[in-house]
Amino acid sequence: MTYQTGYAFGSAETRDDSQVLLAFGAVAMIVGFLTLGHRTIKLIAKEITVDMSPISGFAIELGTAFTVLVCVKIGIPISSTHCAVGAVVFVGMTKSTVEGVSLKTFRKIVIVWLLCFPVAALISLIVTMILVRFA
């Protein structure tokens, strides 16, 4: 798999079906970003904390990038969006206090994170059942 080996090239005969699935996943992520990404960016940039500066933005991006790089290096799949939200929350708390962070917005984000796993599992189950029935 590309994630494990780092290689994304080869002839069509030697290419594994998993690469096709990875490509499909990448296309789905791009479509999702183009259709709903602006809402996520607005939420992270403006609704979690109000006290942002260029220095805060740099700290958030550096913390996010470092966390993602370390996790990938040790083999842990991780979401850069989750890392960015965590960085925004803690930079907001560091710059001001807990009141500087919208805990209501952060609570909603955490609830959605927790709901993602069972919803994704259910969707995967339904799609698999449909594909198995017609394959």
CNS distance restraints for C-alpha pairs under 8 A (distance, minus, plus):
assign (resid   1 and name CA) (resid   5 and name CA) 6.08 0.50 0.50
assign (resid   1 and name CA) (resid   6 and name CA) 7.79 0.50 0.50
assign (resid   1 and name CA) (resid   7 and name CA) 7.87 0.50 0.50
assign (resid   1 and name CA) (resid  16 and name CA) 7.83 0.50 0.50
assign (resid   1 and name CA) (resid  18 and name CA) 6.53 0.50 0.50
assign (resid   1 and name CA) (resid  19 and name CA) 6.87 0.50 0.50
assign (resid   2 and name CA) (resid   6 and name CA) 4.91 0.50 0.50
assign (resid   2 and name CA) (resid   7 and name CA) 5.30 0.50 0.50
assign (resid   2 and name CA) (resid   8 and name CA) 5.61 0.50 0.50
assign (resid   2 and name CA) (resid  19 and name CA) 7.05 0.50 0.50
assign (resid   8 and name CA) (resid  19 and name CA) 7.61 0.50 0.50
assign (resid   9 and name CA) (resid  15 and name CA) 7.83 0.50 0.50
assign (resid  10 and name CA) (resid  14 and name CA) 6.44 0.50 0.50
assign (resid  10 and name CA) (resid  15 and name CA) 6.05 0.50 0.50
assign (resid  11 and name CA) (resid  15 and name CA) 6.05 0.50 0.50
assign (resid  15 and name CA) (resid  19 and name CA) 6.91 0.50 0.50
assign (resid  16 and name CA) (resid  20 and name CA) 7.49 0.50 0.50
assign (resid  17 and name CA) (resid  21 and name CA) 6.52 0.50 0.50
assign (resid  18 and name CA) (resid  22 and name CA) 6.12 0.50 0.50
assign (resid  19 and name CA) (resid  23 and name CA) 6.12 0.50 0.50
assign (resid  20 and name CA) (resid  24 and name CA) 6.19 0.50 0.50
assign (resid  21 and name CA) (resid  25 and name CA) 6.13 0.50 0.50
assign (resid  22 and name CA) (resid  26 and name CA) 6.14 0.50 0.50
assign (resid  23 and name CA) (resid  27 and name CA) 6.24 0.50 0.50
assign (resid  24 and name CA) (resid  28 and name CA) 6.22 0.50 0.50
assign (resid  25 and name CA) (resid  29 and name CA) 6.18 0.50 0.50
assign (resid  26 and name CA) (resid  30 and name CA) 6.25 0.50 0.50
assign (resid  27 and name CA) (resid  31 and name CA) 6.22 0.50 0.50
assign (resid  28 and name CA) (resid  32 and name CA) 6.11 0.50 0.50
assign (resid  29 and name CA) (resid  33 and name CA) 6.08 0.50 0.50
assign (resid  30 and name CA) (resid  34 and name CA) 6.11 0.50 0.50
assign (resid  31 and name CA) (resid  35 and name CA) 6.11 0.50 0.50
assign (resid  32 and name CA) (resid  36 and name CA) 5.74 0.50 0.50
assign (resid  32 and name CA) (resid  37 and name CA) 6.62 0.50 0.50
assign (resid  33 and name CA) (resid  37 and name CA) 4.10 0.50 0.50
assign (resid  33 and name CA) (resid  38 and name CA) 7.49 0.50 0.50
assign (resid  34 and name CA) (resid  38 and name CA) 7.58 0.50 0.50
assign (resid  36 and name CA) (resid  40 and name CA) 6.98 0.50 0.50
assign (resid  37 and name CA) (resid  41 and name CA) 6.20 0.50 0.50
assign (resid  38 and name CA) (resid  42 and name CA) 6.07 0.50 0.50
assign (resid  39 and name CA) (resid  43 and name CA) 6.08 0.50 0.50
assign (resid  40 and name CA) (resid  44 and name CA) 6.18 0.50 0.50
assign (resid  41 and name CA) (resid  45 and name CA) 5.94 0.50 0.50
assign (resid  42 and name CA) (resid  46 and name CA) 5.70 0.50 0.50
assign (resid  42 and name CA) (resid  47 and name CA) 7.13 0.50 0.50
assign (resid  43 and name CA) (resid  47 and name CA) 4.95 0.50 0.50
assign (resid  43 and name CA) (resid  48 and name CA) 6.61 0.50 0.50
assign (resid  44 and name CA) (resid  48 and name CA) 5.96 0.50 0.50
assign (resid  44 and name CA) (resid  84 and name CA) 7.80 0.50 0.50
assign (resid  44 and name CA) (resid  85 and name CA) 6.33 0.50 0.50
assign (resid  44 and name CA) (resid  88 and name CA) 7.30 0.50 0.50
assign (resid  45 and name CA) (resid  49 and name CA) 7.73 0.50 0.50
assign (resid  46 and name CA) (resid  50 and name CA) 6.21 0.50 0.50
assign (resid  47 and name CA) (resid 102 and name CA) 7.15 0.50 0.50
assign (resid  47 and name CA) (resid 105 and name CA) 7.05 0.50 0.50
assign (resid  48 and name CA) (resid  88 and name CA) 7.31 0.50 0.50
assign (resid  48 and name CA) (resid  89 and name CA) 6.84 0.50 0.50
assign (resid  48 and name CA) (resid 101 and name CA) 5.76 0.50 0.50
assign (resid  48 and name CA) (resid 102 and name CA) 5.15 0.50 0.50
assign (resid  48 and name CA) (resid 103 and name CA) 7.63 0.50 0.50
assign (resid  48 and name CA) (resid 105 and name CA) 6.07 0.50 0.50
assign (resid  48 and name CA) (resid 106 and name CA) 6.52 0.50 0.50
assign (resid  49 and name CA) (resid  88 and name CA) 7.33 0.50 0.50
assign (resid  49 and name CA) (resid  89 and name CA) 7.08 0.50 0.50
assign (resid  49 and name CA) (resid  92 and name CA) 5.82 0.50 0.50
assign (resid  49 and name CA) (resid 100 and name CA) 5.97 0.50 0.50
assign (resid  49 and name CA) (resid 101 and name CA) 4.65 0.50 0.50
assign (resid  49 and name CA) (resid 102 and name CA) 5.98 0.50 0.50
assign (resid  50 and name CA) (resid  92 and name CA) 7.94 0.50 0.50
assign (resid  50 and name CA) (resid 100 and name CA) 6.92 0.50 0.50
assign (resid  50 and name CA) (resid 101 and name CA) 7.44 0.50 0.50
assign (resid  51 and name CA) (resid  92 and name CA) 6.72 0.50 0.50
assign (resid  51 and name CA) (resid  95 and name CA) 7.52 0.50 0.50
assign (resid  51 and name CA) (resid  96 and name CA) 7.84 0.50 0.50
assign (resid  51 and name CA) (resid 100 and name CA) 7.10 0.50 0.50
assign (resid  52 and name CA) (resid  56 and name CA) 5.81 0.50 0.50
assign (resid  52 and name CA) (resid  57 and name CA) 6.96 0.50 0.50
assign (resid  52 and name CA) (resid  92 and name CA) 7.68 0.50 0.50
assign (resid  53 and name CA) (resid  57 and name CA) 6.23 0.50 0.50
assign (resid  54 and name CA) (resid  58 and name CA) 6.17 0.50 0.50
assign (resid  55 and name CA) (resid  59 and name CA) 6.21 0.50 0.50
assign (resid  56 and name CA) (resid  60 and name CA) 6.10 0.50 0.50
assign (resid  56 and name CA) (resid  91 and name CA) 6.68 0.50 0.50
assign (resid  57 and name CA) (resid  61 and name CA) 6.13 0.50 0.50
assign (resid  58 and name CA) (resid  62 and name CA) 5.96 0.50 0.50
assign (resid  59 and name CA) (resid  63 and name CA) 5.93 0.50 0.50
assign (resid  59 and name CA) (resid  91 and name CA) 7.64 0.50 0.50
assign (resid  60 and name CA) (resid  64 and name CA) 6.04 0.50 0.50
assign (resid  60 and name CA) (resid  84 and name CA) 6.54 0.50 0.50
assign (resid  60 and name CA) (resid  87 and name CA) 5.19 0.50 0.50
assign (resid  60 and name CA) (resid  88 and name CA) 6.01 0.50 0.50
assign (resid  60 and name CA) (resid  91 and name CA) 7.03 0.50 0.50
assign (resid  61 and name CA) (resid  65 and name CA) 5.98 0.50 0.50
assign (resid  61 and name CA) (resid  84 and name CA) 7.15 0.50 0.50
assign (resid  62 and name CA) (resid  66 and name CA) 5.99 0.50 0.50
assign (resid  63 and name CA) (resid  67 and name CA) 6.06 0.50 0.50
assign (resid  63 and name CA) (resid  83 and name CA) 7.90 0.50 0.50
assign (resid  63 and name CA) (resid  84 and name CA) 7.83 0.50 0.50
assign (resid  63 and name CA) (resid  87 and name CA) 6.47 0.50 0.50
assign (resid  64 and name CA) (resid  68 and name CA) 6.19 0.50 0.50
assign (resid  64 and name CA) (resid  80 and name CA) 6.56 0.50 0.50
assign (resid  64 and name CA) (resid  83 and name CA) 5.24 0.50 0.50
assign (resid  64 and name CA) (resid  84 and name CA) 5.31 0.50 0.50
assign (resid  64 and name CA) (resid  87 and name CA) 6.59 0.50 0.50
assign (resid  65 and name CA) (resid  69 and name CA) 6.06 0.50 0.50
assign (resid  65 and name CA) (resid  80 and name CA) 7.70 0.50 0.50
assign (resid  66 and name CA) (resid  70 and name CA) 6.11 0.50 0.50
assign (resid  67 and name CA) (resid  71 and name CA) 6.14 0.50 0.50
assign (resid  67 and name CA) (resid  83 and name CA) 7.04 0.50 0.50
assign (resid  68 and name CA) (resid  72 and name CA) 6.04 0.50 0.50
assign (resid  68 and name CA) (resid  78 and name CA) 6.58 0.50 0.50
assign (resid  68 and name CA) (resid  79 and name CA) 7.59 0.50 0.50
assign (resid  68 and name CA) (resid  80 and name CA) 6.31 0.50 0.50
assign (resid  68 and name CA) (resid  83 and name CA) 7.46 0.50 0.50
assign (resid  69 and name CA) (resid  73 and name CA) 6.00 0.50 0.50
assign (resid  70 and name CA) (resid  74 and name CA) 6.36 0.50 0.50
assign (resid  71 and name CA) (resid  75 and name CA) 6.09 0.50 0.50
assign (resid  71 and name CA) (resid  76 and name CA) 4.97 0.50 0.50
assign (resid  71 and name CA) (resid  77 and name CA) 6.78 0.50 0.50
assign (resid  71 and name CA) (resid  78 and name CA) 6.78 0.50 0.50
assign (resid  72 and name CA) (resid  76 and name CA) 5.47 0.50 0.50
assign (resid  72 and name CA) (resid  77 and name CA) 6.24 0.50 0.50
assign (resid  72 and name CA) (resid  78 and name CA) 7.43 0.50 0.50
assign (resid  78 and name CA) (resid  82 and name CA) 7.86 0.50 0.50
assign (resid  79 and name CA) (resid  83 and name CA) 6.51 0.50 0.50
assign (resid  80 and name CA) (resid  84 and name CA) 6.08 0.50 0.50
assign (resid  81 and name CA) (resid  85 and name CA) 6.17 0.50 0.50
assign (resid  82 and name CA) (resid  86 and name CA) 6.27 0.50 0.50
assign (resid  83 and name CA) (resid  87 and name CA) 6.11 0.50 0.50
assign (resid  84 and name CA) (resid  88 and name CA) 6.08 0.50 0.50
assign (resid  85 and name CA) (resid  89 and name CA) 6.19 0.50 0.50
assign (resid  86 and name CA) (resid  90 and name CA) 6.23 0.50 0.50
assign (resid  87 and name CA) (resid  91 and name CA) 5.92 0.50 0.50
assign (resid  88 and name CA) (resid  92 and name CA) 5.95 0.50 0.50
assign (resid  89 and name CA) (resid  93 and name CA) 6.23 0.50 0.50
assign (resid  89 and name CA) (resid 101 and name CA) 6.36 0.50 0.50
assign (resid  89 and name CA) (resid 106 and name CA) 7.93 0.50 0.50
assign (resid  90 and name CA) (resid  94 and name CA) 6.02 0.50 0.50
assign (resid  91 and name CA) (resid  95 and name CA) 6.07 0.50 0.50
assign (resid  92 and name CA) (resid  96 and name CA) 6.22 0.50 0.50
assign (resid  92 and name CA) (resid  97 and name CA) 7.29 0.50 0.50
assign (resid  92 and name CA) (resid  98 and name CA) 7.77 0.50 0.50
assign (resid  92 and name CA) (resid 100 and name CA) 5.96 0.50 0.50
assign (resid  92 and name CA) (resid 101 and name CA) 5.81 0.50 0.50
assign (resid  93 and name CA) (resid  97 and name CA) 4.73 0.50 0.50
assign (resid  93 and name CA) (resid  98 and name CA) 5.20 0.50 0.50
assign (resid  93 and name CA) (resid  99 and name CA) 7.75 0.50 0.50
assign (resid  93 and name CA) (resid 100 and name CA) 6.19 0.50 0.50
assign (resid  93 and name CA) (resid 101 and name CA) 6.38 0.50 0.50
assign (resid  95 and name CA) (resid 100 and name CA) 7.90 0.50 0.50
assign (resid  96 and name CA) (resid 100 and name CA) 5.46 0.50 0.50
assign (resid  97 and name CA) (resid 101 and name CA) 7.44 0.50 0.50
assign (resid 102 and name CA) (resid 106 and name CA) 6.30 0.50 0.50
assign (resid 103 and name CA) (resid 107 and name CA) 5.81 0.50 0.50
assign (resid 104 and name CA) (resid 108 and name CA) 6.38 0.50 0.50
assign (resid 105 and name CA) (resid 109 and name CA) 6.38 0.50 0.50
assign (resid 106 and name CA) (resid 110 and name CA) 6.28 0.50 0.50
assign (resid 107 and name CA) (resid 111 and name CA) 6.22 0.50 0.50
assign (resid 108 and name CA) (resid 112 and name CA) 6.25 0.50 0.50
assign (resid 109 and name CA) (resid 113 and name CA) 6.20 0.50 0.50
assign (resid 110 and name CA) (resid 114 and name CA) 6.23 0.50 0.50
assign (resid 111 and name CA) (resid 115 and name CA) 6.21 0.50 0.50
assign (resid 112 and name CA) (resid 116 and name CA) 6.08 0.50 0.50
assign (resid 113 and name CA) (resid 117 and name CA) 7.44 0.50 0.50
assign (resid 114 and name CA) (resid 118 and name CA) 7.94 0.50 0.50
assign (resid 115 and name CA) (resid 119 and name CA) 6.19 0.50 0.50
assign (resid 116 and name CA) (resid 120 and name CA) 5.82 0.50 0.50
assign (resid 117 and name CA) (resid 121 and name CA) 6.12 0.50 0.50
assign (resid 118 and name CA) (resid 122 and name CA) 6.08 0.50 0.50
assign (resid 119 and name CA) (resid 123 and name CA) 6.19 0.50 0.50
assign (resid 120 and name CA) (resid 124 and name CA) 6.04 0.50 0.50
assign (resid 121 and name CA) (resid 125 and name CA) 6.07 0.50 0.50
assign (resid 122 and name CA) (resid 126 and name CA) 6.24 0.50 0.50
assign (resid 123 and name CA) (resid 127 and name CA) 6.15 0.50 0.50
assign (resid 124 and name CA) (resid 128 and name CA) 5.97 0.50 0.50
assign (resid 125 and name CA) (resid 129 and name CA) 6.11 0.50 0.50
assign (resid 126 and name CA) (resid 130 and name CA) 6.24 0.50 0.50
assign (resid 127 and name CA) (resid 131 and name CA) 6.12 0.50 0.50
assign (resid 128 and name CA) (resid 132 and name CA) 5.95 0.50 0.50
assign (resid 129 and name CA) (resid 133 and name CA) 6.10 0.50 0.50
assign (resid 130 and name CA) (resid 134 and name CA) 6.41 0.50 0.50
assign (resid 131 and name CA) (resid 135 and name CA) 5.72 0.50 0.50
